[in-house]
Amino acid sequence: MLEALHIRGYALIDAVDLTFGPGLTAITGETGSGKSIIIGALGVALGARITGEDIRSGAERCEVTAVFDAPEAPEVDRWLRARSIELDGEPLHLRRVARRRGRGTAFVQSVPVPLADYTELGRVLLAIHGQHRHQALLSVAEQRRLLDRFADMEEQVAAIAAETRSLTGVEQRLDRLRSGLERAAHDRQLLEHAVAEIDRAGLRDGEEQELVDRQRLLRNAERIERLLAAARAATAEAQGGAGANLRAALHAIGELASIDGRFDALARQVETALYEIEDIDDALARAAGDTVDPAELLAVEDRLSAVRAVTRRYGGTEAAALAHAGDCRRRLDGLESAGEEIAGHAGRAAALERSLRAAATALSAARARAAADLARSVQGELRRLGMPRARFAVGVTPRREGRGAAGADAVEFLFQANPGEELAPLRSLAAGGELSRVMLALNAVPARAGAAPTAVFDEIDAGVGGQIGVAIGERLRRIAERQQVLCITHLATVAARADAHLKVEKRTSGERSSVAAALVDGAARVDEVARMLAGDHVDAVTQRHASLLLETARRPSG
C-alpha cells in the first residue's frame, strides 16, 4: 500500500507531502488545479519518463519519493533479493532525482538501481489507469496478461516462456552448428589435401638443414678430393711428408736420449706427434676412399626441393607444416563430432517442441475456459455500470506465427456497446466513457490474481454522470475492499464514497503559480463536495445536499 508521496520541484509543485491510507481516496479539485500533476509525479516516482521541462521553473532538480509499507508480495521479495536490498522492517522507499543538467538517478532504499529495474518494481507495486495517458488495456499483450492473471495462469505462462527461451537457444546453437558444418564441408577437401600432402612429404624436423649441408658437400666433391690429396702428401710418411720427417726426428732424438736422459721427455713428445700424424693420415685416407655417386646430388636436390615446396605452403618450416597437419586433422575430427552434436541438439529441440506444444495446448484450453468466465464476470459488472445491453467477449485464437513466449494463443477483448452492432476489438472503441467503464469493470472482477496492491484511476469517470456515476462509485468502493485505490474524479457521487478525500488547488502569488494538496474532512470536505455538485454557486441548499450525500454514500447501494 502507498503510504506517502513526497514531491519537490516537479512541474508547478514547490513542495507537497501527502499521506495515504487503505481503501478509496478521492482526488478532486477544479479543472486545471493540478490533479494530474499529482498523478504525474506519482508516475515519475514509479519510473515514468521525466525531462528537463518537468522540473519546476527556477529549480535545478526535481525529487519525488513514494513510500510503501513493506509489501507481502512474492514479486517484490524476489526483486529485492536479486539486488541484495533489505528492508530491515522499514517501509519501502522509491526515490527519483532528475537534474536540469546531468543524468538523473533512481534509488530503492538509498541504493541506486538502473531505471529499467526500478520501473519493473514500480509496476508490481502500483498500476495507473486512465482513458488518455494510460491505454495499456488497449494492448492485446496486456489483455492476454489480464486474462492469465484472472485465471491464475501466470506460472504456466512463465514456464512456457522459460522453455521457449531454452528452445530458442538450442535452435540458435543448431543454426550456428549447421552453418559452421556447411562452411567446414566446403573446406573439407582443402583440409584433406593438406593432410595428405604433408603426410606424403614425410617431413622430419631439421631435415632441410641436413639436406642443405649434404648438398654443399656433394657440390664440392672434386675440390674436396684435391684438398684431401694435398693434405695426405703433406702428412703421409710414405710420400715423404710430415710423418717421414717426424720419424727421422724421433730416431735422432732417441739416440740423444740414450746419451743424455734430459731428452727422454722430448722423445716421448715427438713420438706422440708421430702417432697423431699417422691418425690424421688414416682419417684422410678413409675420407679419400669415400666415393661420391653423382646421382646422389640429384636425389638430395630433388628431396630438398620437395621439402621446401611443402614448408613454403604450410608455415615455412617442417615444424610449422607438421603443426598445420595436426590442426587440419583436429578440424576434420571436429566435422565428425559436429555432426554428432547437431544430431544431439536436433533431438533436444524436437523434445522441447513436443513439450511446448503439449504445454501450449493445455494453456489454450485453460484460457478458453477462463475467457468465458471473464467475459461473464465483466458483462455482469457492465450491467451494474449502466450498460445492460453491452456485450463483452474474450477471443482466444491460434497465433498466426504459431509458437510464442506466452503460448500459442492470440488473446483479444471484444466489445459491443449497442444491440445490432458487431463485436469489435476493444482497441477500436472510440467513446472514452465506454472505455472507462470497461476498464473499471475489468478491475472490479473479483478474481483478479496478481493485481498491483495499489490502483490509480485517472478521471475514469470522465463523460458519465447520474446513476452511472453512482454505479462507478460503488464499483470503485468494491475494488477498494481488496486493494488501495486512488481516484481522480469530477463526480461528487464518487468522491462521497471515498474513505479519504484529497483536495488539489492551484495558488497564485504575484507572477508565480503553485499546486498544493491536502486531505479534507468535516466541513472542508462538505464544501468541496458542494463545489463538485454546484460549481461556483455553492449555497446552504448545496451544502445540505453535500452533507446528505456524504452521510448516505457510505451505505452500500445493494
TORLO-661299 format. One record per residue (C-alpha): residue number from 0; residue in three letters; z, y, x. Coordinates in steps of 0.2 Angstrom, whole numbers, plus 2048, in hexadecimal, padded with zeros to 3 digits. Each point is the difference from the previous one (the first is absolute). Last residue first. Example, Ala and Ser with C-alpha at 12.3 -4.5 7.8 and 13.67 -1.06 7.14 Angstrom:
<nodes>
NODE  pos  code  Z  Y  X
NODE  1  SER  824  7FB  844
NODE  0  ALA  803  7EF  7FA
</nodes>
This chain:
<nodes>
NODE  pos  code  Z  Y  X
NODE  557  GLY  7F3  7F0  777
NODE  556  SER  800  813  805
NODE  555  PRO  80D  7FD  80C
NODE  554  ARG  80E  80E  800
NODE  553  ARG  7FF  80C  80F
NODE  552  ALA  7F4  80B  7F6
NODE  551  THR  80D  804  7F3
NODE  550  GLU  80B  80C  808
NODE  549  LEU  7F3  808  80B
NODE  548  LEU  7F5  802  7F1
NODE  547  LEU  80E  808  7F7
NODE  546  SER  804  80C  80E
NODE  545  ALA  7ED  805  802
NODE  544  HIS  7FF  803  7ED
NODE  543  ARG  80F  80B  801
NODE  542  GLN  7F9  809  80E
NODE  541  THR  7F0  803  7F7
NODE  540  VAL  809  807  7F1
NODE  539  ALA  80A  80B  80B
NODE  538  ASP  7F1  807  808
NODE  537  VAL  7F3  7FC  80E
NODE  536  HIS  7EF  808  7FD
NODE  535  ASP  7F9  7FE  812
NODE  534  GLY  7FC  7EE  7FE
NODE  533  ALA  806  7F9  7F0
NODE  532  LEU  805  7ED  804
NODE  531  MET  7FF  800  813
NODE  530  ARG  80A  810  800
NODE  529  ALA  80D  7F8  7F4
NODE  528  VAL  801  7F1  80C
NODE  527  GLU  804  80D  80E
NODE  526  ASP  80D  809  7F6
NODE  525  VAL  809  7F0  7FB
NODE  524  ARG  800  7FA  812
NODE  523  ALA  808  811  805
NODE  522  ALA  80D  7FE  7F2
NODE  521  GLY  806  7EF  806
NODE  520  ASP  7F6  7FA  80F
NODE  519  VAL  7F4  805  80D
NODE  518  LEU  7FC  7F9  811
NODE  517  ALA  7F8  80C  80C
NODE  516  ALA  7EF  805  807
NODE  515  ALA  7FA  80F  809
NODE  514  VAL  7EE  805  805
NODE  513  SER  7FD  810  80A
NODE  512  SER  7F5  810  7FE
NODE  511  ARG  7FF  80E  80C
NODE  510  GLU  7FA  812  7FE
NODE  509  GLY  810  807  7FA
NODE  508  SER  80B  7F1  7FB
NODE  507  THR  7F7  7F4  7F4
NODE  506  ARG  808  7F0  7F9
NODE  505  LYS  7F7  7F1  7FA
NODE  504  GLU  809  7F4  7F5
NODE  503  VAL  804  7ED  800
NODE  502  LYS  80D  7F8  7F4
NODE  501  LEU  806  7EF  803
NODE  500  HIS  807  7F7  7F1
NODE  499  ALA  80B  7F0  801
NODE  498  ASP  801  7F1  7F5
NODE  497  ALA  7F0  804  7F8
NODE  496  ARG  7FC  7FE  7ED
NODE  495  ALA  800  813  7FD
NODE  494  ALA  7F3  802  80D
NODE  493  VAL  7F4  7F4  7F7
NODE  492  THR  801  809  7EF
NODE  491  ALA  800  811  809
NODE  490  LEU  7EF  7FC  806
NODE  489  HIS  7F9  809  80F
NODE  488  THR  805  7F1  80C
NODE  487  ILE  802  7FC  812
NODE  486  CYS  808  7EF  800
NODE  485  LEU  80C  7F8  80D
NODE  484  VAL  804  7EE  7FC
NODE  483  GLN  80D  7F5  808
NODE  482  GLN  7FD  7EE  7FC
NODE  481  ARG  806  7F3  7F3
NODE  480  GLU  806  80A  7F2
NODE  479  ALA  7F5  80F  805
NODE  478  ILE  7F1  7F6  7FA
NODE  477  ARG  808  800  7EE
NODE  476  ARG  803  813  801
NODE  475  LEU  7EE  802  805
NODE  474  ARG  7FA  7F6  7F1
NODE  473  GLU  80B  80A  7F5
NODE  472  GLY  7FA  811  806
NODE  471  ILE  7EE  7FA  7FE
NODE  470  ALA  804  7FB  7EE
NODE  469  VAL  807  811  7FD
NODE  468  GLY  7F1  808  808
NODE  467  ILE  7F5  7F5  7F5
NODE  466  GLN  809  807  7F1
NODE  465  GLY  7FC  811  803
NODE  464  GLY  7F7  804  811
NODE  463  VAL  7F2  7FA  80B
NODE  462  GLY  7F5  809  80D
NODE  461  ALA  80B  7FD  80F
NODE  460  ASP  80D  7F3  7FE
NODE  459  ILE  7FE  7F9  811
NODE  458  GLU  804  811  807
NODE  457  ASP  804  7F8  811
NODE  456  PHE  809  7F0  7FD
NODE  455  VAL  80B  7FA  80F
NODE  454  ALA  807  7EE  801
NODE  453  THR  80F  7FB  80B
NODE  452  PRO  804  7EE  804
NODE  451  ALA  7EE  7FC  804
NODE  450  ALA  7F9  7F2  7F5
NODE  449  GLY  801  7EE  807
NODE  448  ALA  800  7F7  7EF
NODE  447  ARG  7FA  809  7F1
NODE  446  ALA  807  7F5  7F2
NODE  445  PRO  805  80E  7F4
NODE  444  VAL  7EF  808  7FD
NODE  443  ALA  805  813  7FF
NODE  442  ASN  7F6  804  810
NODE  441  LEU  7F0  7F9  7F9
NODE  440  ALA  803  80A  7F0
NODE  439  LEU  803  810  80A
NODE  438  MET  7F0  7FD  809
NODE  437  VAL  7F7  7FD  7EF
NODE  436  ARG  808  80F  7F9
NODE  435  SER  7FB  80B  80E
NODE  434  LEU  7EE  7FA  7FF
NODE  433  GLU  7FF  804  7EE
NODE  432  GLY  807  812  803
NODE  431  GLY  7F4  802  80E
NODE  430  ALA  7F0  7FC  7F6
NODE  429  ALA  7F2  7FA  80B
NODE  428  LEU  802  7EE  801
NODE  427  SER  7F3  7F8  80B
NODE  426  ARG  80D  7FA  80C
NODE  425  LEU  807  7F5  7F2
NODE  424  PRO  7F1  7F6  800
NODE  423  ALA  7F8  7FF  7EE
NODE  422  LEU  804  7F6  7F1
NODE  421  GLU  7F2  805  7F3
NODE  420  GLU  804  80C  7F3
NODE  419  GLY  800  7FC  7ED
NODE  418  PRO  813  803  7FF
NODE  417  ASN  806  80E  80B
NODE  416  ALA  808  801  812
NODE  415  GLN  7F9  7F0  807
NODE  414  PHE  806  7FB  811
NODE  413  LEU  7FC  7F4  80E
NODE  412  PHE  80B  7FD  810
NODE  411  GLU  7F7  7F8  80E
NODE  410  VAL  803  7F1  80B
NODE  409  ALA  7F3  7F8  80C
NODE  408  ASP  806  7EF  804
NODE  407  ALA  7FD  7F4  80F
NODE  406  GLY  811  803  808
NODE  405  ALA  808  810  807
NODE  404  ALA  7F9  7FE  812
NODE  403  GLY  7EF  7FD  7F8
NODE  402  ARG  7F4  7F1  7FD
NODE  401  GLY  7F1  801  7F4
NODE  400  GLU  7F6  810  805
NODE  399  ARG  7FD  802  7ED
NODE  398  ARG  812  7FE  7FC
NODE  397  PRO  803  7F4  7F2
NODE  396  THR  807  809  7F0
NODE  395  VAL  811  805  7F9
NODE  394  GLY  7FE  80E  7F3
NODE  393  VAL  810  807  7FA
NODE  392  ALA  800  806  7EE
NODE  391  PHE  806  80F  7F6
NODE  390  ARG  7FB  805  7EF
NODE  389  ALA  805  810  7F7
NODE  388  ARG  803  7FF  7ED
NODE  387  PRO  812  804  800
NODE  386  MET  7FF  80E  80D
NODE  385  GLY  810  80A  7FC
NODE  384  LEU  80A  7FC  80F
NODE  383  ARG  809  7F1  7F7
NODE  382  ARG  7EF  7F8  7FD
NODE  381  LEU  7FB  803  813
NODE  380  GLU  810  7F6  804
NODE  379  GLY  7FA  7F1  7F6
NODE  378  GLN  7EF  801  808
NODE  377  VAL  808  800  811
NODE  376  SER  80A  7F0  7FC
NODE  375  ARG  7F1  7F7  7F9
NODE  374  ALA  7F5  805  80F
NODE  373  LEU  80D  7FB  80C
NODE  372  ASP  802  7EF  7F8
NODE  371  ALA  7ED  7FD  7FF
NODE  370  ALA  7FF  805  812
NODE  369  ALA  80E  7F5  805
NODE  368  ARG  7F7  7F0  7FA
NODE  367  ALA  7F0  805  809
NODE  366  ARG  80A  805  80F
NODE  365  ALA  808  7EF  801
NODE  364  ALA  7EF  7F7  7FE
NODE  363  SER  7F9  80B  80E
NODE  362  LEU  80F  7FD  80B
NODE  361  ALA  7FD  7ED  7FE
NODE  360  THR  7EE  801  804
NODE  359  ALA  804  80C  80F
NODE  358  ALA  80C  7F3  807
NODE  357  ALA  7F4  7F2  7FE
NODE  356  ARG  7F2  80A  808
NODE  355  LEU  80B  806  80E
NODE  354  SER  805  7EE  804
NODE  353  ARG  7EE  7FA  800
NODE  352  GLU  7FA  80F  80B
NODE  351  LEU  80F  7FD  80C
NODE  350  ALA  7FB  7EE  802
NODE  349  ALA  7EE  805  803
NODE  348  ALA  805  80D  80D
NODE  347  ARG  80B  7F3  809
NODE  346  GLY  7F1  7F4  800
NODE  345  ALA  7F5  80D  807
NODE  344  HIS  80D  805  80D
NODE  343  GLY  801  7EE  806
NODE  342  ALA  7ED  7FE  800
NODE  341  ILE  7FE  810  80A
NODE  340  GLU  80D  7FA  80C
NODE  339  GLU  7F7  7F0  803
NODE  338  GLY  7EF  809  803
NODE  337  ALA  809  80C  80B
NODE  336  SER  807  7F1  80A
NODE  335  GLU  7EE  7FB  804
NODE  334  LEU  7FA  811  804
NODE  333  GLY  810  803  80B
NODE  332  ASP  7FB  7F1  80A
NODE  331  LEU  7F0  809  804
NODE  330  ARG  809  80F  804
NODE  329  ARG  80C  7F6  80C
NODE  328  ARG  7F0  7F8  808
NODE  327  CYS  7F9  811  803
NODE  326  ASP  810  806  808
NODE  325  GLY  800  7F2  80C
NODE  324  ALA  7EE  803  804
NODE  323  HIS  804  812  804
NODE  322  ALA  80E  7FB  80B
NODE  321  LEU  7F4  7F5  80A
NODE  320  ALA  7F4  80E  802
NODE  319  ALA  80E  80C  805
NODE  318  ALA  806  7F3  80D
NODE  317  GLU  7EF  7FD  807
NODE  316  THR  7FD  813  802
NODE  315  GLY  7F6  80E  7F8
NODE  314  GLY  806  7FE  7EE
NODE  313  TYR  7F4  7F5  7F7
NODE  312  ARG  7EE  805  802
NODE  311  ARG  802  804  813
NODE  310  THR  80A  7F0  802
NODE  309  VAL  7F3  7F5  7F9
NODE  308  ALA  7F1  807  80A
NODE  307  ARG  80B  801  810
NODE  306  VAL  804  7ED  7FF
NODE  305  ALA  7EE  7FC  7FE
NODE  304  SER  7FA  80B  80E
NODE  303  LEU  80D  7F8  80B
NODE  302  ARG  7FB  7EF  7FB
NODE  301  ASP  7ED  804  804
NODE  300  GLU  805  808  811
NODE  299  VAL  80B  7F1  805
NODE  298  ALA  7F2  7F4  7FB
NODE  297  LEU  7F3  80A  80A
NODE  296  LEU  80B  800  80F
NODE  295  GLU  803  7EE  7FF
NODE  294  ALA  7ED  7FC  800
NODE  293  PRO  7FF  806  812
NODE  292  ASP  80C  7F1  805
NODE  291  VAL  80B  806  80E
NODE  290  THR  805  7F4  80E
NODE  289  ASP  811  800  806
NODE  288  GLY  800  7FA  813
NODE  287  ALA  801  811  806
NODE  286  ALA  811  802  7F7
NODE  285  ARG  806  7F0  808
NODE  284  ALA  7FA  805  811
NODE  283  LEU  809  811  7FE
NODE  282  ALA  810  7F7  7FB
NODE  281  ASP  7FE  7F5  80F
NODE  280  ASP  7FD  80F  80C
NODE  279  ILE  80F  809  7F9
NODE  278  ASP  80B  7F0  803
NODE  277  GLU  7F9  7FF  812
NODE  276  ILE  804  812  803
NODE  275  GLU  812  7FD  7F9
NODE  274  TYR  802  7F1  80C
NODE  273  LEU  7FA  80B  80F
NODE  272  ALA  80C  80E  7FB
NODE  271  THR  80F  7F3  800
NODE  270  GLU  7FB  7FA  811
NODE  269  VAL  7FF  812  806
NODE  268  GLN  811  803  7FA
NODE  267  ARG  807  7F0  807
NODE  266  ALA  7F9  805  811
NODE  265  LEU  808  811  7FF
NODE  264  ALA  811  7F7  7FD
NODE  263  ASP  7FE  7F5  80F
NODE  262  PHE  7FA  80E  80C
NODE  261  ARG  812  804  806
NODE  260  GLY  801  7EE  806
NODE  259  ASP  7F6  804  810
NODE  258  ILE  7F6  7F3  808
NODE  257  SER  7FD  7F4  7F1
NODE  256  ALA  7FF  810  7F5
NODE  255  LEU  7F2  807  80B
NODE  254  GLU  7F6  7EF  7FE
NODE  253  GLY  802  802  7ED
NODE  252  ILE  7FA  812  801
NODE  251  ALA  7F0  7FA  808
NODE  250  HIS  7FD  7F2  7F3
NODE  249  LEU  805  80B  7F2
NODE  248  ALA  7F4  80E  805
NODE  247  ALA  7F2  7F3  801
NODE  246  ARG  804  7FA  7EF
NODE  245  LEU  801  812  7F9
NODE  244  ASN  7EE  803  807
NODE  243  ALA  7F9  7F1  7F8
NODE  242  GLY  808  804  7EF
NODE  241  ALA  7FA  812  801
NODE  240  GLY  7EE  7FB  801
NODE  239  GLY  7F7  7F4  80C
NODE  238  GLN  7F6  7F8  7F2
NODE  237  ALA  80B  7F0  800
NODE  236  GLU  810  80A  800
NODE  235  ALA  7FB  809  7EF
NODE  234  THR  806  811  7FE
NODE  233  ALA  7F3  80D  803
NODE  232  ALA  7F2  7F4  7FB
NODE  231  ARG  80A  7FB  7F1
NODE  230  ALA  801  812  7FA
NODE  229  ALA  7ED  803  802
NODE  228  ALA  7FC  7F1  7F7
NODE  227  LEU  80C  805  7F1
NODE  226  LEU  7F9  811  800
NODE  225  ARG  7EE  7F9  7FE
NODE  224  GLU  805  7F4  7F2
NODE  223  ILE  809  80E  7F7
NODE  222  ARG  7F1  80B  801
NODE  221  GLU  7F5  7F2  7F9
NODE  220  ALA  80D  7FD  7F1
NODE  219  ASN  802  812  7FB
NODE  218  ARG  7FA  7FE  7EE
NODE  217  LEU  80B  7F1  7FE
NODE  216  LEU  810  808  806
NODE  215  ARG  7FD  80F  7F4
NODE  214  GLN  7FC  7F5  7F1
NODE  213  ARG  810  7F6  804
NODE  212  ASP  80B  810  7FF
NODE  211  VAL  7F7  806  7F0
NODE  210  LEU  803  7EE  7F8
NODE  209  GLU  812  800  804
NODE  208  GLN  802  812  7F9
NODE  207  GLU  7F7  7FA  7F0
NODE  206  GLU  80C  7F1  7FF
NODE  205  GLY  810  80A  7FF
NODE  204  ASP  805  7FA  7EE
NODE  203  ARG  7F5  7F1  7FC
NODE  202  LEU  7F1  801  7F4
NODE  201  GLY  7F8  7F1  7F8
NODE  200  ALA  7F1  80A  7FB
NODE  199  ARG  7FD  7F4  7F1
NODE  198  ASP  812  805  7FA
NODE  197  ILE  7FC  812  801
NODE  196  GLU  7EF  7FE  7F7
NODE  195  ALA  808  7F4  7F2
NODE  194  VAL  80E  80C  7FD
NODE  193  ALA  7F5  80F  7FF
NODE  192  HIS  7F3  7F7  7F5
NODE  191  GLU  80E  7FB  7F4
NODE  190  LEU  807  812  7FE
NODE  189  LEU  7EF  807  7FE
NODE  188  GLN  7FC  7F3  7F3
NODE  187  ARG  810  803  7F7
NODE  186  ASP  7FE  813  7FF
NODE  185  HIS  7F8  800  7EE
NODE  184  ALA  80D  7F3  7FB
NODE  183  ALA  80D  80C  807
NODE  182  ARG  7FA  80E  7F5
NODE  181  GLU  800  7F5  7F1
NODE  180  LEU  811  7F9  804
NODE  179  GLY  807  812  802
NODE  178  SER  7F9  805  7EF
NODE  177  ARG  808  7F0  7F9
NODE  176  LEU  810  803  808
NODE  175  ARG  801  812  7FB
NODE  174  ASP  7FB  7FC  7EE
NODE  173  LEU  80E  7F2  800
NODE  172  ARG  80D  80C  806
NODE  171  GLN  7FB  80C  7F2
NODE  170  GLU  801  7F2  7F4
NODE  169  VAL  811  7FB  806
NODE  168  GLY  806  812  7FF
NODE  167  THR  7F9  802  7EF
NODE  166  LEU  808  7F0  7FA
NODE  165  SER  811  806  807
NODE  164  ARG  7FE  810  7F7
NODE  163  THR  7FC  7F8  7F0
NODE  162  GLU  80F  7F5  802
NODE  161  ALA  80B  80F  802
NODE  160  ALA  7F8  808  7F1
NODE  159  ILE  802  7F0  7F6
NODE  158  ALA  812  800  804
NODE  157  ALA  802  812  7FB
NODE  156  VAL  7F8  7FD  7F0
NODE  155  GLN  80B  7F2  7FC
NODE  154  GLU  80F  80A  805
NODE  153  GLU  7FA  80E  7F5
NODE  152  MET  7FF  7F5  7F0
NODE  151  ASP  80F  807  7F7
NODE  150  ALA  7F5  801  7F0
NODE  149  PHE  802  813  7FE
NODE  148  ARG  7FE  802  813
NODE  147  ASP  7F0  7F7  800
NODE  146  LEU  7F9  80A  7F1
NODE  145  LEU  806  810  809
NODE  144  ARG  7F7  7FB  810
NODE  143  ARG  7F0  7FC  7F7
NODE  142  GLN  801  811  7F8
NODE  141  GLU  803  808  810
NODE  140  ALA  7F1  7F8  808
NODE  139  VAL  7F6  805  7F0
NODE  138  SER  804  812  804
NODE  137  LEU  803  80B  7F0
NODE  136  LEU  812  7FD  801
NODE  135  ALA  801  808  811
NODE  134  GLN  7FB  811  7F8
NODE  133  HIS  80E  80A  807
NODE  132  ARG  7FB  812  801
NODE  131  HIS  7F9  803  7EF
NODE  130  GLN  808  7F5  7F2
NODE  129  GLY  811  7FD  809
NODE  128  HIS  80A  7F2  807
NODE  127  ILE  80B  800  810
NODE  126  ALA  807  7F0  806
NODE  125  LEU  810  7FF  80A
NODE  124  LEU  809  7F5  80D
NODE  123  VAL  7F2  7F3  804
NODE  122  ARG  7F3  80E  802
NODE  121  GLY  80B  80A  80B
NODE  120  LEU  802  7F1  80C
NODE  119  GLU  7ED  7FE  802
NODE  118  THR  7FF  813  803
NODE  117  TYR  80C  7FF  80F
NODE  116  ASP  7F6  7F2  807
NODE  115  ALA  7F0  80A  7FF
NODE  114  LEU  809  810  806
NODE  113  PRO  806  7F7  810
NODE  112  VAL  813  800  802
NODE  111  PRO  80D  80C  808
NODE  110  VAL  812  7F9  7FE
NODE  109  SER  80C  80D  7F8
NODE  108  GLN  804  7F4  7F2
NODE  107  VAL  7ED  7FF  7FC
NODE  106  PHE  7F7  80E  808
NODE  105  ALA  7EE  807  7FF
NODE  104  THR  7F9  80D  80C
NODE  103  GLY  7F3  80E  7FF
NODE  102  ARG  7F4  804  80E
NODE  101  GLY  7FF  812  807
NODE  100  ARG  7FE  811  7F9
NODE  99  ARG  805  803  7EE
NODE  98  ARG  80C  7F2  802
NODE  97  ALA  804  7F2  7F3
NODE  96  VAL  810  7F7  800
NODE  95  ARG  802  7F1  7F5
NODE  94  ARG  811  7F7  7FC
NODE  93  LEU  804  7F0  7F8
NODE  92  HIS  813  7FC  7FF
NODE  91  LEU  807  7F0  7F9
NODE  90  PRO  812  802  7FB
NODE  89  GLU  80D  7FA  80D
NODE  88  GLY  809  7EF  800
NODE  87  ASP  7FA  7FC  812
NODE  86  LEU  7EE  804  7FB
NODE  85  GLU  7F8  7F7  80F
NODE  84  ILE  7EF  802  807
NODE  83  SER  7F9  7F2  80B
NODE  82  ARG  7EE  804  7FB
NODE  81  ALA  7FC  7EF  7F8
NODE  80  ARG  812  800  7F9
NODE  79  LEU  7FD  810  7F7
NODE  78  TRP  7F0  7FB  7F8
NODE  77  ARG  807  7EE  7FB
NODE  76  ASP  80F  808  7F8
NODE  75  VAL  7F5  80D  7F7
NODE  74  GLU  7F5  7F2  7F9
NODE  73  PRO  80F  7F5  7FB
NODE  72  ALA  807  80E  7F5
NODE  71  GLU  812  804  7FE
NODE  70  PRO  7FE  813  804
NODE  69  ALA  80D  809  80A
NODE  68  ASP  801  810  7F6
NODE  67  PHE  7F1  80A  802
NODE  66  VAL  7FF  811  809
NODE  65  ALA  7EF  80A  801
NODE  64  THR  7FE  80D  80D
NODE  63  VAL  7F3  80E  801
NODE  62  GLU  7FE  80B  80F
NODE  61  CYS  7F3  80E  802
NODE  60  ARG  7FD  809  810
NODE  59  GLU  7FB  811  807
NODE  58  ALA  804  80A  7F1
NODE  57  GLY  7F9  811  7FB
NODE  56  SER  7F6  7F8  7F1
NODE  55  ARG  808  7F0  7FC
NODE  54  ILE  7F7  7F1  807
NODE  53  ASP  7F3  7F8  7F4
NODE  52  GLU  7F2  809  808
NODE  51  GLY  804  7F8  811
NODE  50  THR  7FC  7EF  7F9
NODE  49  ILE  809  7F2  7F8
NODE  48  ARG  7FA  7EF  7FB
NODE  47  ALA  80C  7F5  7F5
NODE  46  GLY  80D  7F5  80A
NODE  45  LEU  80F  7FE  7F4
NODE  44  ALA  808  811  804
NODE  43  VAL  7EF  808  7FE
NODE  42  GLY  7FF  7F8  7EE
NODE  41  LEU  811  808  7FC
NODE  40  ALA  7FA  811  806
NODE  39  GLY  7F1  7FE  7F4
NODE  38  ILE  80C  7FB  7F2
NODE  37  ILE  80A  810  803
NODE  36  ILE  7F0  80A  802
NODE  35  SER  7FA  7F8  7EF
NODE  34  LYS  80F  808  7F7
NODE  33  GLY  7FC  811  808
NODE  32  SER  802  80D  7F2
NODE  31  GLY  7ED  800  7FD
NODE  30  THR  802  7FB  7EE
NODE  29  GLU  813  803  7FB
NODE  28  GLY  80D  7F4  805
NODE  27  THR  804  7EE  7FE
NODE  26  ILE  805  7F0  80A
NODE  25  ALA  808  7F3  7F5
NODE  24  THR  80B  7F3  809
NODE  23  LEU  801  7EF  7F8
NODE  22  GLY  80D  7F3  806
NODE  21  PRO  809  800  810
NODE  20  GLY  806  810  809
NODE  19  PHE  7F7  80D  80A
NODE  18  THR  805  80E  80B
NODE  17  LEU  7F5  80F  806
NODE  16  ASP  801  80C  80E
NODE  15  VAL  7F3  80E  801
NODE  14  ALA  7FC  80B  80E
NODE  13  ASP  7F2  80D  803
NODE  12  ILE  7F4  7F8  7F3
NODE  11  LEU  7F0  808  7FC
NODE  10  ALA  7F6  7F3  80A
NODE  9  TYR  80C  7F6  80A
NODE  8  GLY  80C  809  80C
NODE  7  ARG  810  7F5  7FD
NODE  6  ILE  802  7F2  7F3
NODE  5  HIS  80F  7F4  7FE
NODE  4  LEU  7FE  7F3  7F3
NODE  3  ALA  80F  7F5  7FB
NODE  2  GLU  805  7F0  7F9
NODE  1  LEU  7F0  7F7  7FD
NODE  0  MET  804  7EE  7FA
</nodes>
